[in-house]
Amino acid sequence: MEALQSLAKRVKVTVNTLLQGAWALLLHRYSGEIDILFGATVSGRPPELAGVEEMVGLFINSLPIRVSFRPDQSLGDWLRDLQERNAALRQYEWTPLSDIQRWSDVPNGTPLFESLVVFESYPEAADGGEQPSLSVEPLAVRSGDVYTLTPGRNNYPLSLMVEPGRDLRLIVCYAHRRFAHAAITRMLGHLDRLLAAMAEAPEARLADLSLLTDDERRQLIEWNGAFTSDESGERCIHDLIAAQVEARPEATAVVAKQEQVTYQELDRRAAALARYLLAQDVRPDERIGLCLDRSLDLVVGILGVLKAGGAYVPLDPTYPRERLAAMVADSQARLIITRSDQAQGLSDFAERLILLDRQAEEIAGCCEGPASVPLSPSNLAYVIYTSGSTGRPKGVAVEHRQVTAYVRAILQLEPVAAGSSMAAVSTVAADLGNTALFGALCSGRTLHLFSTEDGFDPDAMAAAMHGRQVEVLKIVPSHLRGLLHAAHPERVLPTRCLILGGEALRRDLVREIRRLAPGCAIVNHYGPTETTIGVSTHLVETSQGHTGSDVPIGRPLSFVQAHLLDSDGQPVPVGVPGELYIGGQQVTRGYLGRPEATAERFIPDSFSRRPGARLYRTGDRAKRRADGTVEFLGRIDHQVKLRGFRIELGDIEAQLRREPGVADAVTVVRETGDGTQQLVTYLAGPSTLDVAGIRARLALRLPQYMVPQHFVPLDAFPLTANGKLDRAALPDPEQLSAAGVGRFHYADPAGDRTARPRYLCKRVRSGRRVHGVITGGVRAAANLGSAASPDPEHLCAGSLGHSAVALQRGGTGVVRRDRRRETDRPARCRGHRRALHQYPAASRDPVARSVGDDVASAPVGGKLSHPAVRIRAAGAHSTME
């Protein structure tokens, strides 16, 4: 107490202001907000009123205290400013809170503040009686403690009562249902630490005041692992693969759909391509485009480019022409390796193309001369393009040493190390598949490749995985959900280890996997492209005590450090959300040709002693649990502020996933025609989903401002080529409502991909419902990359009424009426779409007549009056050409 009194005297403030400042700083660090609002009691007895101390009555009142933060502001200046603001509030000492609320924009029923600070100059003795319902259990007070926890009562969820005296006594009251006792105990320890830090450094910057105790700092270091800069182990990727060629030349290296090769044969083909590239004057770090589907040619191309010293730039053949052109231009790729049947989007770069099929003999004839060049592990290995906020893709430059560090770390995981074969099903344009690609080839295992067509076909994948007995599979959770619609879903899963990454892993999917394959280990894998494939793992145990809908992302890999920091760059304690920063040997070079963007996201690592070490700002919110595992909370840019309230969209989604029948939920903010922002929630689930009931129950669990204005049920969420959620493809409910029937269709935003219609076709053949948006009279299948498009010239019959036409492999389809079941069933159909008006009237009119007048007037989020439609496979021939 003496130290605090000395501090107050030095900075010329009261002890009351000092405690209010410490409480505000604590809330700032816990919440990340730069504006903090809490309540504070005032006596209501102004000294200028004669005889006020002798007056009998309750004069006490509570006023809202707003405190703002500037990280560079000094503690002393900030405290003096706080005291001046408090003095200005004295004119409102007798103002009722109800009046203040009426003057504000805060709606009735919503409290102005949820925490209260009571500075008690005349503490009262406890009067005994019944234990209050909201209290803190007494803790033993050790010698030297500056606070105690004792029972108390208050009407706010969290209250701090301060009783000054010879010792400072702090009483915390909290709502048991909202706060755990352990969390409150930690919070008091942090308040204690803040007060001590303030007393030790009165002129320190606010950003430099830490609330972590010494024990907590030691614990964070232990959880980060024994990280060491193991530069002696840095190697080039192709050197690791060459070691496997020498050790096991006849072992099977790659298995594709129609062929397989040994390590020796793979090396021979890659060496020929490398010699061909060297003859084209390829230099170290030069970017070479690779536009190939997942095939043996792809692996040969990657290894050939690496041997020649180049850095490959993966280009997905299904990407739109404009996207491919932007990537080629940005990477300055002088050469592009492809095949004639996969080069349609590269016609503008014909002079740069190396066609593996047409130039096969020429390349194979390159059998003389060196097949590789000396390289440093710091040379560039590949450039992966990610989407940018400006619409211009950003190329992440990844070096050899970062990839080999990842491979060494991931192979240390026991479930992964136990497998002798690994499968890649993700597009090569993302680094998701590199876990299997380099994990297998750098360790002598067998790499199994699945084409894009088979990769999105549930039954084809089930047959291939079962037939090949693949032991380790890396896949995106959304992608796996779709594949589990196979007739034999258990055959989709690997025999030993399933690695899930690329997005949050839900517990309901884990339960389904456990049911189908009890012996399969499940690893949740997290990591941005900027830190090389993946940086943390969590082995999902059968009987873990974690709660919540998402699985933790675990702890960092061997050569990685993970830091959770607040907005001031200070480490956050257990249970407090912060932004995730990644350091260590897997942090990549940065963004190709973008020094400003690189400097913004890759910052100096103040936690490392290595010269030049950097941290990558992920933009992901996360928190540490009591056992040290990290829990992913969502993107920072998914935080929104509506009508003055800050909303975490993941909070709404987590509540919705608790609802029966809701497989998944996504909430976004959309702007209406008049500029008003509204919350829109998309629900994945069956056609019987009770939207009205979900809305009502959500209103019971969340404040009104967090209840979305629109609920849009979908059969499934649209996905990108990487198998991730495609937020841009989610339909706008107001546009759908205004358009009425026949104004919207679902078109793939990235072009015609035959794998997507095949996926939808498989769901049809398995007898599952195909339904989708129920809003404004439009009901359409929303599967794997579909997007609402207000284009009358491209009207898809599948967007009308009952989802009357579904894609079926084999031909274009028309609706036939099954009178026995009162359902519409499709004929066979091809995987392309045509405008409805292009069909003959005999084929078009039955579809139009099947849509009732009441469909167009269905309310947003409402139900159609027609019975739900079950689409069945049909073998009849199509009348459409």
JOUR-V153777 format. One record per residue. RES is the residue in three letters. D_LAST is the distance of its C-alpha to the last C-alpha in Angstrom with 2 decimals. Layout:
res->RES d_last->D_LAST
res->RES d_last->D_LAST
This chain:
res->MET d_last->87.94
res->GLU d_last->90.46
res->ALA d_last->87.78
res->LEU d_last->85.65
res->GLN d_last->88.67
res->SER d_last->89.51
res->LEU d_last->85.97
res->ALA d_last->86.05
res->LYS d_last->89.40
res->ARG d_last->88.24
res->VAL d_last->85.15
res->LYS d_last->86.99
res->VAL d_last->84.84
res->THR d_last->85.55
res->VAL d_last->84.65
res->ASN d_last->82.45
res->THR d_last->80.40
res->LEU d_last->80.30
res->LEU d_last->78.83
res->GLN d_last->76.33
res->GLY d_last->75.23
res->ALA d_last->74.85
res->TRP d_last->72.78
res->ALA d_last->70.54
res->LEU d_last->70.11
res->LEU d_last->69.24
res->LEU d_last->66.56
res->HIS d_last->65.25
res->ARG d_last->64.90
res->TYR d_last->63.32
res->SER d_last->60.76
res->GLY d_last->60.14
res->GLU d_last->60.76
res->ILE d_last->62.93
res->ASP d_last->64.05
res->ILE d_last->65.72
res->LEU d_last->66.88
res->PHE d_last->69.34
res->GLY d_last->72.17
res->ALA d_last->75.86
res->THR d_last->78.85
res->VAL d_last->81.63
res->SER d_last->85.08
res->GLY d_last->85.30
res->ARG d_last->88.99
res->PRO d_last->89.50
res->PRO d_last->92.78
res->GLU d_last->93.82
res->LEU d_last->94.20
res->ALA d_last->97.81
res->GLY d_last->98.30
res->VAL d_last->94.62
res->GLU d_last->95.34
res->GLU d_last->97.64
res->MET d_last->95.18
res->VAL d_last->93.86
res->GLY d_last->90.16
res->LEU d_last->86.63
res->PHE d_last->85.79
res->ILE d_last->83.11
res->ASN d_last->79.67
res->SER d_last->76.42
res->LEU d_last->74.73
res->PRO d_last->71.43
res->ILE d_last->72.02
res->ARG d_last->69.38
res->VAL d_last->69.75
res->SER d_last->67.84
res->PHE d_last->67.63
res->ARG d_last->67.68
res->PRO d_last->67.63
res->ASP d_last->70.11
res->GLN d_last->72.61
res->SER d_last->75.87
res->LEU d_last->76.84
res->GLY d_last->80.07
res->ASP d_last->78.54
res->TRP d_last->75.76
res->LEU d_last->78.27
res->ARG d_last->80.50
res->ASP d_last->77.59
res->LEU d_last->76.69
res->GLN d_last->80.29
res->GLU d_last->80.34
res->ARG d_last->77.19
res->ASN d_last->78.76
res->ALA d_last->81.89
res->ALA d_last->79.87
res->LEU d_last->78.53
res->ARG d_last->82.02
res->GLN d_last->81.85
res->TYR d_last->79.17
res->GLU d_last->81.11
res->TRP d_last->81.40
res->THR d_last->77.90
res->PRO d_last->75.99
res->LEU d_last->72.67
res->SER d_last->71.09
res->ASP d_last->72.07
res->ILE d_last->70.71
res->GLN d_last->67.41
res->ARG d_last->67.26
res->TRP d_last->67.84
res->SER d_last->65.03
res->ASP d_last->61.24
res->VAL d_last->61.23
res->PRO d_last->60.12
res->ASN d_last->62.44
res->GLY d_last->62.12
res->THR d_last->61.33
res->PRO d_last->64.49
res->LEU d_last->65.68
res->PHE d_last->66.35
res->GLU d_last->66.09
res->SER d_last->69.06
res->LEU d_last->72.69
res->VAL d_last->75.65
res->VAL d_last->79.09
res->PHE d_last->82.09
res->GLU d_last->84.97
res->SER d_last->88.38
res->TYR d_last->90.19
res->PRO d_last->88.58
res->GLU d_last->89.42
res->ALA d_last->90.46
res->ALA d_last->88.09
res->ASP d_last->89.00
res->GLY d_last->87.67
res->GLY d_last->85.94
res->GLU d_last->82.49
res->GLN d_last->80.10
res->PRO d_last->77.49
res->SER d_last->73.84
res->LEU d_last->72.75
res->SER d_last->74.91
res->VAL d_last->75.30
res->GLU d_last->77.15
res->PRO d_last->80.40
res->LEU d_last->80.36
res->ALA d_last->83.41
res->VAL d_last->84.71
res->ARG d_last->85.68
res->SER d_last->88.50
res->GLY d_last->87.38
res->ASP d_last->84.35
res->VAL d_last->84.05
res->TYR d_last->82.13
res->THR d_last->82.01
res->LEU d_last->79.42
res->THR d_last->80.94
res->PRO d_last->79.71
res->GLY d_last->78.94
res->ARG d_last->77.09
res->ASN d_last->74.97
res->ASN d_last->72.24
res->TYR d_last->69.82
res->PRO d_last->67.41
res->LEU d_last->69.38
res->SER d_last->72.93
res->LEU d_last->75.50
res->MET d_last->79.15
res->VAL d_last->81.69
res->GLU d_last->85.34
res->PRO d_last->87.45
res->GLY d_last->90.83
res->ARG d_last->92.53
res->ASP d_last->89.20
res->LEU d_last->85.82
res->ARG d_last->84.28
res->LEU d_last->80.57
res->ILE d_last->79.15
res->VAL d_last->75.41
res->CYS d_last->73.86
res->TYR d_last->70.20
res->ALA d_last->67.75
res->HIS d_last->67.39
res->ARG d_last->63.84
res->ARG d_last->62.67
res->PHE d_last->64.78
res->ALA d_last->65.88
res->HIS d_last->69.56
res->ALA d_last->68.92
res->ALA d_last->66.97
res->ILE d_last->69.83
res->THR d_last->72.33
res->ARG d_last->70.40
res->MET d_last->70.16
res->LEU d_last->73.95
res->GLY d_last->74.41
res->HIS d_last->72.24
res->LEU d_last->74.24
res->ASP d_last->77.40
res->ARG d_last->76.12
res->LEU d_last->75.17
res->LEU d_last->78.63
res->ALA d_last->80.24
res->ALA d_last->78.13
res->MET d_last->79.03
res->ALA d_last->82.71
res->GLU d_last->82.57
res->ALA d_last->80.90
res->PRO d_last->81.57
res->GLU d_last->80.22
res->ALA d_last->77.10
res->ARG d_last->73.69
res->LEU d_last->71.70
res->ALA d_last->68.91
res->ASP d_last->71.44
res->LEU d_last->72.65
res->SER d_last->71.17
res->LEU d_last->71.06
res->LEU d_last->70.57
res->THR d_last->73.54
res->ASP d_last->74.68
res->ASP d_last->73.51
res->GLU d_last->70.01
res->ARG d_last->69.85
res->ARG d_last->70.89
res->GLN d_last->68.28
res->LEU d_last->65.46
res->ILE d_last->66.59
res->GLU d_last->66.58
res->TRP d_last->63.07
res->ASN d_last->61.82
res->GLY d_last->63.02
res->ALA d_last->65.40
res->PHE d_last->63.50
res->THR d_last->64.97
res->SER d_last->63.92
res->ASP d_last->63.29
res->GLU d_last->62.89
res->SER d_last->64.30
res->GLY d_last->61.13
res->GLU d_last->58.80
res->ARG d_last->56.70
res->CYS d_last->53.67
res->ILE d_last->50.44
res->HIS d_last->50.12
res->ASP d_last->53.78
res->LEU d_last->53.13
res->ILE d_last->50.26
res->ALA d_last->52.53
res->ALA d_last->55.12
res->GLN d_last->52.67
res->VAL d_last->51.81
res->GLU d_last->55.51
res->ALA d_last->56.16
res->ARG d_last->53.30
res->PRO d_last->51.65
res->GLU d_last->50.08
res->ALA d_last->48.70
res->THR d_last->44.94
res->ALA d_last->43.98
res->VAL d_last->40.18
res->VAL d_last->37.59
res->ALA d_last->33.93
res->LYS d_last->30.94
res->GLN d_last->31.56
res->GLU d_last->35.11
res->GLN d_last->38.44
res->VAL d_last->41.49
res->THR d_last->45.18
res->TYR d_last->47.14
res->GLN d_last->48.66
res->GLU d_last->45.38
res->LEU d_last->43.91
res->ASP d_last->47.06
res->ARG d_last->46.90
res->ARG d_last->43.37
res->ALA d_last->44.21
res->ALA d_last->47.47
res->ALA d_last->45.75
res->LEU d_last->43.43
res->ALA d_last->46.50
res->ARG d_last->48.40
res->TYR d_last->45.56
res->LEU d_last->45.53
res->LEU d_last->49.33
res->ALA d_last->49.12
res->GLN d_last->47.05
res->ASP d_last->50.05
res->VAL d_last->48.54
res->ARG d_last->51.28
res->PRO d_last->52.06
res->ASP d_last->50.19
res->GLU d_last->47.73
res->ARG d_last->44.21
res->ILE d_last->41.46
res->GLY d_last->37.81
res->LEU d_last->35.80
res->CYS d_last->32.03
res->LEU d_last->31.00
res->ASP d_last->29.27
res->ARG d_last->31.57
res->SER d_last->32.38
res->LEU d_last->35.45
res->ASP d_last->35.02
res->LEU d_last->35.49
res->VAL d_last->38.79
res->VAL d_last->39.99
res->GLY d_last->39.21
res->ILE d_last->41.12
res->LEU d_last->44.11
res->GLY d_last->44.17
res->VAL d_last->44.29
res->LEU d_last->47.02
res->LYS d_last->49.08
res->ALA d_last->48.96
res->GLY d_last->50.32
res->GLY d_last->47.28
res->ALA d_last->45.54
res->TYR d_last->41.83
res->VAL d_last->39.48
res->PRO d_last->36.37
res->LEU d_last->33.17
res->ASP d_last->30.09
res->PRO d_last->27.10
res->THR d_last->24.87
res->TYR d_last->27.22
res->PRO d_last->26.28
res->ARG d_last->27.56
res->GLU d_last->30.32
res->ARG d_last->31.59
res->LEU d_last->31.82
res->ALA d_last->33.59
res->ALA d_last->36.06
res->MET d_last->36.90
res->VAL d_last->37.42
res->ALA d_last->39.58
res->ASP d_last->41.62
res->SER d_last->42.29
res->GLN d_last->43.09
res->ALA d_last->41.33
res->ARG d_last->42.27
res->LEU d_last->40.10
res->ILE d_last->36.74
res->ILE d_last->35.93
res->THR d_last->32.25
res->ARG d_last->29.77
res->SER d_last->27.49
res->ASP d_last->24.36
res->GLN d_last->25.80
res->ALA d_last->27.25
res->GLN d_last->24.40
res->GLY d_last->26.39
res->LEU d_last->29.58
res->SER d_last->28.97
res->ASP d_last->31.94
res->PHE d_last->34.20
res->ALA d_last->33.38
res->GLU d_last->37.11
res->ARG d_last->37.77
res->LEU d_last->35.23
res->ILE d_last->36.39
res->LEU d_last->33.46
res->LEU d_last->34.51
res->ASP d_last->32.21
res->ARG d_last->33.11
res->GLN d_last->36.73
res->ALA d_last->37.37
res->GLU d_last->40.09
res->GLU d_last->41.81
res->ILE d_last->42.02
res->ALA d_last->43.12
res->GLY d_last->45.86
res->CYS d_last->47.51
res->CYS d_last->50.00
res->GLU d_last->53.26
res->GLY d_last->54.91
res->PRO d_last->54.85
res->ALA d_last->51.66
res->SER d_last->52.68
res->VAL d_last->54.94
res->PRO d_last->57.57
res->LEU d_last->56.24
res->SER d_last->57.72
res->PRO d_last->56.21
res->SER d_last->56.14
res->ASN d_last->53.64
res->LEU d_last->50.09
res->ALA d_last->47.59
res->TYR d_last->44.36
res->VAL d_last->43.09
res->ILE d_last->40.71
res->TYR d_last->39.16
res->THR d_last->39.24
res->SER d_last->38.19
res->GLY d_last->40.92
res->SER d_last->41.98
res->THR d_last->41.68
res->GLY d_last->38.07
res->ARG d_last->39.30
res->PRO d_last->38.88
res->LYS d_last->42.19
res->GLY d_last->42.84
res->VAL d_last->45.11
res->ALA d_last->47.34
res->VAL d_last->48.18
res->GLU d_last->51.01
res->HIS d_last->51.58
res->ARG d_last->54.47
res->GLN d_last->52.50
res->VAL d_last->49.83
res->THR d_last->52.48
res->ALA d_last->54.42
res->TYR d_last->51.38
res->VAL d_last->50.71
res->ARG d_last->54.36
res->ALA d_last->54.36
res->ILE d_last->51.17
res->LEU d_last->52.30
res->GLN d_last->55.51
res->LEU d_last->53.70
res->GLU d_last->54.55
res->PRO d_last->51.16
res->VAL d_last->49.44
res->ALA d_last->52.19
res->ALA d_last->52.00
res->GLY d_last->48.44
res->SER d_last->47.90
res->SER d_last->44.15
res->MET d_last->42.10
res->ALA d_last->38.37
res->ALA d_last->36.55
res->VAL d_last->33.28
res->SER d_last->33.58
res->THR d_last->32.28
res->VAL d_last->34.77
res->ALA d_last->34.81
res->ALA d_last->36.98
res->ASP d_last->40.13
res->LEU d_last->39.30
res->GLY d_last->38.45
res->ASN d_last->41.68
res->THR d_last->43.60
res->ALA d_last->42.08
res->LEU d_last->41.62
res->PHE d_last->45.24
res->GLY d_last->46.73
res->ALA d_last->45.67
res->LEU d_last->46.31
res->CYS d_last->49.61
res->SER d_last->51.00
res->GLY d_last->49.94
res->ARG d_last->47.29
res->THR d_last->43.86
res->LEU d_last->40.93
res->HIS d_last->37.61
res->LEU d_last->34.47
res->PHE d_last->31.09
res->SER d_last->28.01
res->THR d_last->26.25
res->GLU d_last->23.34
res->ASP d_last->25.84
res->GLY d_last->28.14
res->PHE d_last->25.89
res->ASP d_last->24.75
res->PRO d_last->27.50
res->ASP d_last->27.32
res->ALA d_last->27.02
res->MET d_last->29.97
res->ALA d_last->31.95
res->ALA d_last->31.60
res->ALA d_last->32.51
res->MET d_last->35.41
res->HIS d_last->36.78
res->GLY d_last->36.48
res->ARG d_last->38.15
res->GLN d_last->40.70
res->VAL d_last->40.54
res->GLU d_last->43.76
res->VAL d_last->43.22
res->LEU d_last->40.10
res->LYS d_last->39.93
res->ILE d_last->37.18
res->VAL d_last->36.69
res->PRO d_last->37.30
res->SER d_last->34.10
res->HIS d_last->32.11
res->LEU d_last->34.10
res->ARG d_last->33.54
res->GLY d_last->29.80
res->LEU d_last->30.33
res->LEU d_last->32.72
res->HIS d_last->29.89
res->ALA d_last->29.50
res->ALA d_last->30.31
res->HIS d_last->33.55
res->PRO d_last->34.37
res->GLU d_last->37.80
res->ARG d_last->36.33
res->VAL d_last->34.91
res->LEU d_last->38.52
res->PRO d_last->40.88
res->THR d_last->43.91
res->ARG d_last->46.58
res->CYS d_last->45.76
res->LEU d_last->43.01
res->ILE d_last->43.37
res->LEU d_last->41.69
res->GLY d_last->41.74
res->GLY d_last->40.10
res->GLU d_last->40.58
res->ALA d_last->42.87
res->LEU d_last->42.98
res->ARG d_last->43.17
res->ARG d_last->45.45
res->ASP d_last->43.01
res->LEU d_last->40.81
res->VAL d_last->44.00
res->ARG d_last->44.80
res->GLU d_last->41.40
res->ILE d_last->41.86
res->ARG d_last->45.38
res->ARG d_last->44.21
res->LEU d_last->41.63
res->ALA d_last->43.80
res->PRO d_last->47.47
res->GLY d_last->48.69
res->CYS d_last->46.43
res->ALA d_last->48.27
res->ILE d_last->46.60
res->VAL d_last->47.41
res->ASN d_last->46.54
res->HIS d_last->46.36
res->TYR d_last->46.75
res->GLY d_last->46.94
res->PRO d_last->45.71
res->THR d_last->44.43
res->GLU d_last->47.61
res->THR d_last->49.71
res->THR d_last->47.74
res->ILE d_last->45.21
res->GLY d_last->47.41
res->VAL d_last->50.98
res->SER d_last->51.65
res->THR d_last->50.87
res->HIS d_last->51.58
res->LEU d_last->51.71
res->VAL d_last->50.64
res->GLU d_last->53.32
res->THR d_last->52.88
res->SER d_last->55.81
res->GLN d_last->56.08
res->GLY d_last->57.71
res->HIS d_last->55.49
res->THR d_last->54.07
res->GLY d_last->51.16
res->SER d_last->47.41
res->ASP d_last->47.10
res->VAL d_last->48.47
res->PRO d_last->51.00
res->ILE d_last->50.15
res->GLY d_last->53.44
res->ARG d_last->55.89
res->PRO d_last->55.63
res->LEU d_last->55.24
res->SER d_last->58.25
res->PHE d_last->58.14
res->VAL d_last->57.02
res->GLN d_last->58.89
res->ALA d_last->57.38
res->HIS d_last->59.25
res->LEU d_last->58.66
res->LEU d_last->60.26
res->ASP d_last->60.83
res->SER d_last->60.45
res->ASP d_last->63.91
res->GLY d_last->63.05
res->GLN d_last->65.17
res->PRO d_last->64.11
res->VAL d_last->63.25
res->PRO d_last->64.76
res->VAL d_last->63.15
res->GLY d_last->60.90
res->VAL d_last->60.67
res->PRO d_last->57.31
res->GLY d_last->57.27
res->GLU d_last->55.02
res->LEU d_last->54.28
res->TYR d_last->55.57
res->ILE d_last->55.05
res->GLY d_last->57.61
res->GLY d_last->58.35
res->GLN d_last->57.11
res->GLN d_last->53.39
res->VAL d_last->53.47
res->THR d_last->51.45
res->ARG d_last->52.52
res->GLY d_last->50.70
res->TYR d_last->48.00
res->LEU d_last->47.43
res->GLY d_last->48.98
res->ARG d_last->49.65
res->PRO d_last->53.35
res->GLU d_last->53.54
res->ALA d_last->50.70
res->THR d_last->52.26
res->ALA d_last->55.69
res->GLU d_last->54.33
res->ARG d_last->52.73
res->PHE d_last->54.94
res->ILE d_last->58.53
res->PRO d_last->61.87
res->ASP d_last->62.50
res->SER d_last->65.80
res->PHE d_last->65.82
res->SER d_last->65.84
res->ARG d_last->68.73
res->ARG d_last->66.54
res->PRO d_last->66.85
res->GLY d_last->63.65
res->ALA d_last->61.98
res->ARG d_last->59.25
res->LEU d_last->57.47
res->TYR d_last->53.84
res->ARG d_last->53.22
res->THR d_last->50.14
res->GLY d_last->49.76
res->ASP d_last->49.43
res->ARG d_last->51.74
res->ALA d_last->53.33
res->LYS d_last->56.51
res->ARG d_last->58.63
res->ARG d_last->59.41
res->ALA d_last->62.86
res->ASP d_last->62.02
res->GLY d_last->60.87
res->THR d_last->57.12
res->VAL d_last->55.03
res->GLU d_last->52.66
res->PHE d_last->49.75
res->LEU d_last->49.72
res->GLY d_last->46.92
res->ARG d_last->46.62
res->ILE d_last->49.43
res->ASP d_last->46.99
res->HIS d_last->45.66
res->GLN d_last->49.01
res->VAL d_last->48.88
res->LYS d_last->51.51
res->LEU d_last->50.86
res->ARG d_last->53.57
res->GLY d_last->56.20
res->PHE d_last->55.13
res->ARG d_last->53.95
res->ILE d_last->51.08
res->GLU d_last->49.73
res->LEU d_last->46.10
res->GLY d_last->46.36
res->ASP d_last->49.03
res->ILE d_last->46.72
res->GLU d_last->43.99
res->ALA d_last->46.55
res->GLN d_last->47.62
res->LEU d_last->44.10
res->ARG d_last->43.40
res->ARG d_last->46.30
res->GLU d_last->44.46
res->PRO d_last->43.17
res->GLY d_last->39.43
res->VAL d_last->39.03
res->ALA d_last->37.56
res->ASP d_last->37.98
res->ALA d_last->38.79
res->VAL d_last->38.53
res->THR d_last->40.54
res->VAL d_last->40.22
res->VAL d_last->41.92
res->ARG d_last->39.93
res->GLU d_last->41.39
res->THR d_last->40.91
res->GLY d_last->40.82
res->ASP d_last->44.60
res->GLY d_last->45.18
res->THR d_last->46.04
res->GLN d_last->45.05
res->GLN d_last->43.78
res->LEU d_last->43.07
res->VAL d_last->39.57
res->THR d_last->38.98
res->TYR d_last->35.69
res->LEU d_last->35.95
res->ALA d_last->33.87
res->GLY d_last->34.17
res->PRO d_last->32.96
res->SER d_last->31.82
res->THR d_last->35.33
res->LEU d_last->37.00
res->ASP d_last->39.97
res->VAL d_last->39.78
res->ALA d_last->42.74
res->GLY d_last->44.87
res->ILE d_last->44.05
res->ARG d_last->45.04
res->ALA d_last->48.26
res->ARG d_last->49.24
res->LEU d_last->48.51
res->ALA d_last->50.85
res->LEU d_last->53.53
res->ARG d_last->53.28
res->LEU d_last->52.73
res->PRO d_last->54.37
res->GLN d_last->52.59
res->TYR d_last->51.73
res->MET d_last->49.72
res->VAL d_last->47.59
res->PRO d_last->44.17
res->GLN d_last->43.25
res->HIS d_last->39.59
res->PHE d_last->38.11
res->VAL d_last->34.36
res->PRO d_last->33.15
res->LEU d_last->30.23
res->ASP d_last->28.73
res->ALA d_last->29.28
res->PHE d_last->30.36
res->PRO d_last->28.18
res->LEU d_last->29.30
res->THR d_last->29.62
res->ALA d_last->28.77
res->ASN d_last->32.31
res->GLY d_last->31.67
res->LYS d_last->33.96
res->LEU d_last->33.62
res->ASP d_last->31.80
res->ARG d_last->34.01
res->ALA d_last->32.36
res->ALA d_last->29.08
res->LEU d_last->30.87
res->PRO d_last->29.94
res->ASP d_last->32.62
res->PRO d_last->33.47
res->GLU d_last->34.98
res->GLN d_last->32.03
res->LEU d_last->29.72
res->SER d_last->32.26
res->ALA d_last->32.67
res->ALA d_last->28.99
res->GLY d_last->28.23
res->VAL d_last->24.86
res->GLY d_last->21.77
res->ARG d_last->23.61
res->PHE d_last->22.98
res->HIS d_last->20.26
res->TYR d_last->20.80
res->ALA d_last->20.04
res->ASP d_last->21.59
res->PRO d_last->24.63
res->ALA d_last->24.80
res->GLY d_last->21.28
res->ASP d_last->18.22
res->ARG d_last->19.78
res->THR d_last->17.82
res->ALA d_last->20.98
res->ARG d_last->20.87
res->PRO d_last->17.57
res->ARG d_last->18.88
res->TYR d_last->22.11
res->LEU d_last->20.67
res->CYS d_last->18.70
res->LYS d_last->22.07
res->ARG d_last->23.72
res->VAL d_last->21.27
res->ARG d_last->21.82
res->SER d_last->25.53
res->GLY d_last->25.53
res->ARG d_last->26.73
res->ARG d_last->26.23
res->VAL d_last->23.80
res->HIS d_last->25.51
res->GLY d_last->26.83
res->VAL d_last->28.52
res->ILE d_last->30.33
res->THR d_last->31.67
res->GLY d_last->31.47
res->GLY d_last->28.87
res->VAL d_last->26.21
res->ARG d_last->25.34
res->ALA d_last->22.95
res->ALA d_last->22.61
res->ALA d_last->24.73
res->ASN d_last->24.32
res->LEU d_last->25.49
res->GLY d_last->25.37
res->SER d_last->23.50
res->ALA d_last->25.09
res->ALA d_last->25.25
res->SER d_last->24.28
res->PRO d_last->25.13
res->ASP d_last->22.35
res->PRO d_last->20.81
res->GLU d_last->18.37
res->HIS d_last->16.81
res->LEU d_last->16.92
res->CYS d_last->15.40
res->ALA d_last->14.98
res->GLY d_last->16.95
res->SER d_last->19.94
res->LEU d_last->20.46
res->GLY d_last->23.16
res->HIS d_last->22.86
res->SER d_last->20.45
res->ALA d_last->18.05
res->VAL d_last->15.01
res->ALA d_last->16.00
res->LEU d_last->14.53
res->GLN d_last->14.47
res->ARG d_last->14.43
res->GLY d_last->11.91
res->GLY d_last->8.40
res->THR d_last->7.18
res->GLY d_last->9.39
res->VAL d_last->10.79
res->VAL d_last->14.50
res->ARG d_last->16.43
res->ARG d_last->20.13
res->ASP d_last->22.65
res->ARG d_last->25.75
res->ARG d_last->28.06
res->ARG d_last->27.72
res->GLU d_last->26.60
res->THR d_last->23.82
res->ASP d_last->20.16
res->ARG d_last->18.18
res->PRO d_last->14.72
res->ALA d_last->12.34
res->ARG d_last->11.47
res->CYS d_last->9.81
res->ARG d_last->9.77
res->GLY d_last->12.61
res->HIS d_last->11.31
res->ARG d_last->11.56
res->ARG d_last->10.38
res->ALA d_last->12.76
res->LEU d_last->12.72
res->HIS d_last->13.54
res->GLN d_last->10.43
res->TYR d_last->8.54
res->PRO d_last->9.60
res->ALA d_last->13.12
res->ALA d_last->12.76
res->SER d_last->10.73
res->ARG d_last->12.87
res->ASP d_last->16.25
res->PRO d_last->16.81
res->VAL d_last->16.51
res->ALA d_last->18.95
res->ARG d_last->21.26
res->SER d_last->21.53
res->VAL d_last->23.39
res->GLY d_last->27.03
res->ASP d_last->29.30
res->ASP d_last->31.50
res->VAL d_last->28.98
res->ALA d_last->29.48
res->SER d_last->33.20
res->ALA d_last->33.37
res->PRO d_last->36.09
res->VAL d_last->35.70
res->GLY d_last->36.01
res->GLY d_last->35.91
res->LYS d_last->34.13
res->LEU d_last->31.41
res->SER d_last->32.62
res->HIS d_last->29.57
res->PRO d_last->29.95
res->ALA d_last->28.62
res->VAL d_last->25.23
res->ARG d_last->24.86
res->ILE d_last->21.39
res->ARG d_last->21.24
res->ALA d_last->19.15
res->ALA d_last->17.20
res->GLY d_last->16.11
res->ALA d_last->13.96
res->HIS d_last->10.55
res->SER d_last->7.59
res->THR d_last->6.60
res->MET d_last->3.75
res->GLU d_last->0.00
